[in-house]
Amino acid sequence: MIVYNVTLKINESIHTDWLQWMKEKHIPEVMSKNCFTEYRIVRLLDIDDSEGPTYAVQYSANTKEDYDRYIEVYSPALRKNLIDKWGNNFIAFRSLMEVVN
């Protein structure tokens, strides 16, 4: 199984609206592409939240090919939506992991 992890530091001024948008709009759009089988949103706890909270959104794919299809076909437009909606009120980095146990 492949895990696509997106870690985001969110400006406190948009935190509540961003989280609602992620749950109601963005994540359902990602999941509708049928590249991932499940997702999880987690909040990082042992970090400095003075500028806003940090979240990780983890999407699970059965195969690397499913992930690659998401990145090549769907990701550019969905990332653009995120930037268009929230501008520079967040920073994000992405990582790809393989479940080994």
N, C-alpha and C positions, 0 to 999 in steps of 0.2 A: 504494500500500500504506500502511496505517495501522499505527503502532507505539504501543502502550499501554505506557508505562514506569512501573514502580512501584519507587521507590528507598526502601530500608529501612535504618535504622541499628539494629543488633541488639545488645542487651546481651550482653556476653561470657559471662555465666553461662548463657545459653540457646543460644548460637551453634551448637554442634554439633547439638543436638537440633532446633533450628529449621530448619537447613539440610536435615537428613534428612527432617523433616516436609514441608518445601516440595517436595522431590524426589519423595517417595513418596505424599503425600496431597493437598496443596493444588494444586499445578500439574496433576497428573492430573485433579483435579476441574474446574479451570478449562478445561482442554483438552477435556474430555468434553462441554462445552456446544456445541461445533462453531461457535464464534464466531471462533476464532483458528486459524491454519494452522501456526504454529510458535512456539517460545519460546526464550529464551536467558537464562541466569543469569550475571551478571558481578559481580565484586568490584571495588570502587573501590580504587585503589592509592595515589594521591597525596593522602591525607587522614589526619587524626589518628584512629588506631584505638585510642587509649588507653581509651575507654569501650566498645569493641566495633567489629566490622567493619561496613562499609556495602556493601550489595548493590543491584544493579538487576536487576529481572526484566522482560524485554522480551517482549511478546506481539505477534505480527504478525497483522493482519486484512486480508482482501482489500478490504473496503469500510468506510466510516464507518458504514453501516447495521449491519454485523456487530458492530462495536464498540458502537454504541448499544444493540443488543439485549442484549449482555452486561451493560452498565451498568444498563439498566432492569430486566432480568428476573433475572439471576443474581448480580450483584455484591453487593447488600445482604446476602444470606445468607452468601456466601463471606467478605466482610469481617468479618461478625459471628463466624464460625468462627475467624478469625485472632485477633480480640480476645479471644474466650472462651478460646482455647488459651493465648495468650501475654501477655494483660493489658497492662500498661504497660512491658513489657520491650523495646519497640521503638517507633520513630517512623517514619512513612511519609509520602511525598508522591508524587503521581501526576502524570504529564504525558502529553499526547497529541501525537504527531508524525506528519507525513506524509513518506514517502520521496519525494525529488524527483530522485534519480539513483541 
